[in-house]
Amino acid sequence: MSTLNAQVTPVPFGTETLEGLLCDSGDFCISVPQICTQFHVPQQNAVRDLKAIYGQGLTFLKVKVKGTRNIVNALTLPDYEILVAKLDRAGNIAAQDFRDALVGVSLHQLFCDAFGLKFGSEDRQRLIGARLLAKYQHKPLVTSNFQKWGAMEGRDYAKLTNKLKTAIGLPLVSVDQFDSVQMAAWTVGQVLLSIAADELKKTADEALEFVSNYSYNLN
């Protein structure tokens, strides 16, 4: 795993302060040592313990704070917020108090304020759309082949495409033309973006908005 460089700045919330990280990738992050201190999680075996609390899908980043030699494990801000919610449900009092204090307030907005970054109404909608898309990009598809090898049968790709096109109101593809075709795995999000770009001729931002608007049809 490559190491990301990050700048650090205090992120105030009420009378408390977080050490916020802004990586060169553009991601806001929180270091694992900061998380351990904030929620009284033992530093020893912290990565293992936080994974156990979070469950599947948690990824730690290696982050080097600019101006220091320190390299720490860190979580992106969305993963941090999900972790806090799970700590809250597990009965962690510090997590409960933290979430109570932030009711009605966006943690992402607080980070933008601290780092002096613009986060207007369009930015907020784009962030919501991106998170919805990410949710469905990782949603399992309909075949065991996808689960085992990251591949899918062409007929299953066609069926998935038609399910989405039915919800959108577009002409369907012929399932038979994909018979006996082995394909690289397509996620739900990728199929939707392909439809938006190729058939609806949308720009990248319009396609993202389109995906977020239709995501509810995929449950």
RAQUIQUI-V190696 format. One line per field, one symbol per residue. ss: DSSP state (2 for helix, 1 for strand, 0 for the rest). psi: psi as a letter, one per 20 degrees, with the letter a starting at -180 (. if undefined). A space follows every 10 residues. Layout:
ss->???
psi->???
This chain:
ss->0011111111 1110011111 1110000111 1222222220 0000022222 2222000000 1111100000 1111112222 2222222220 0022222222 2000002222 2222200000 2222222222 2222222000 0002222220 1112222222 2222222200 0000222200 0111000222 2222222200 0002222222 222222220
psi->pqpqqqqqqp nqocirpqnq poqhiipprp qghgggghjl pphpkggghh hhggaqippp qpppppirjp pqqrqqgghg hggghhhghi johhhghghg hjpjpphhgh ggghjkqpma ghhghhgggh hgghgihjpq ajqhhghgjk rqqhhhgggg ghgghghhkq qqrohhijpj ppqqpprggg gghgggghhi lqrgghgggg ghhjhiii.
